[in-house]
């Protein structure tokens, strides 16, 4: 996983972890794996675990989701959207910054077990 903690990058690999499994692990670690089950990105779109929200309501831990990819929102960075995302093709989880134009291709969701 590559992440920025303060101004210090921290790196490693997540061999074979894809984006949907990364989200499952992150949310399951936060709320308990007995409160969520693994789903592909496609099935997350109609899942009872996630509620669609407006991008203006996004909080760290919410997700940007399309039928082909999912990434976890962690906050804003100079007017852009900071996320953690995984890619099994390169076997890494990374911290990434995206513009509003890029994230507009995704829907925004919140895990139903998180309070507003």
C-alpha positions in Angstrom: 0.0 0.0 0.0 1.2 3.5 -0.7 -0.1 6.2 1.5 0.9 9.7 2.5 0.9 10.2 6.2 1.6 13.9 6.8 4.4 14.4 4.3 5.9 11.0 4.5 5.1 8.4 1.8 4.8 4.8 3.0 4.9 2.0 0.4 4.4 -1.7 0.0 2.4 -4.1 -2.1 -0.9 -5.8 -1.9 -0.3 -8.9 -4.1 -3.4 -9.7 -6.1 -5.8 -7.4 -4.2 -8.3 -5.8 -6.5 -10.3 -2.6 -5.9 -13.4 -4.3 -4.6 -11.5 -6.5 -2.2 -9.6 -3.5 -0.9 -12.9 -1.7 -0.1 -14.2 -4.9 1.6 -11.1 -5.2 3.7 -11.1 -1.5 4.7 -14.7 -1.3 5.6 -14.8 -4.7 7.2 -11.8 -3.7 9.4 -13.7 -0.6 10.5 -17.1 -2.1 11.3 -16.4 -5.8 11.7 -16.5 -8.4 8.9 -19.7 -9.8 10.3 -21.5 -6.6 9.2 -20.4 -6.8 5.5 -19.7 -9.3 2.8 -17.4 -9.2 -0.2 -19.0 -7.9 -3.4 -17.6 -7.1 -6.8 -17.8 -3.5 -8.0 -20.8 -4.3 -10.2 -22.8 -5.8 -7.4 -21.9 -2.9 -5.1 -24.0 -0.7 -7.3 -27.2 -2.4 -6.1 -26.0 -3.5 -2.7 -28.0 -3.0 0.5 -24.7 -2.1 2.2 -24.3 1.2 0.3 -26.4 4.2 -0.2 -25.9 6.6 -3.0 -25.1 10.2 -1.8 -24.3 13.5 -3.3 -20.6 14.3 -3.9 -21.0 17.4 -1.6 -21.8 15.0 1.3 -18.7 12.8 0.9 -16.7 12.1 4.0 -13.5 10.1 4.5 -14.5 6.4 4.1 -17.1 7.0 1.5 -16.5 5.5 -2.0 -16.5 6.5 -5.6 -18.0 3.6 -7.5 -18.6 2.6 -11.1 -19.4 -0.8 -12.5 -15.7 -1.3 -13.3 -13.8 0.4 -10.4 -14.2 1.5 -6.8 -12.0 3.8 -4.7 -12.2 5.1 -1.2 -12.4 8.9 -0.6 -10.0 10.2 2.1 -10.4 14.0 1.8 -9.6 17.0 -0.3 -6.2 18.1 -1.5 -5.9 21.6 -3.0 -9.5 21.4 -4.4 -9.0 17.8 -5.7 -10.2 14.5 -4.4 -7.8 12.3 -2.5 -8.5 8.5 -2.6 -7.0 5.2 -1.8 -7.5 2.6 -4.6 -6.2 -0.8 -5.5 -5.3 -2.4 -8.8 -4.7 -6.1 -9.0 -2.9 -5.6 -12.4 0.0 -3.8 -10.7 -0.5 -5.4 -7.3 -0.6 -2.1 -5.4 -2.9 0.0 -3.3 -2.1 3.7 -3.9 -2.9 7.2 -2.6 -4.1 9.2 -5.6 -5.3 12.7 -6.3 -8.1 13.2 -8.9 -9.8 16.3 -10.3 -13.5 16.8 -10.1 -13.8 16.0 -13.8 -12.2 12.6 -13.2 -14.4 11.6 -10.2 -17.5 12.9 -12.0 -17.4 9.6 -13.9 -18.2 7.8 -10.7 -21.2 7.7 -8.4 -20.7 8.4 -4.7 -21.8 6.0 -2.0 -21.7 5.6 1.8 -21.6 2.3 3.7 -25.0 2.1 5.5 -23.3 1.2 8.8 -21.6 4.7 8.9 -23.5 7.5 10.5 -24.0 10.8 8.6 
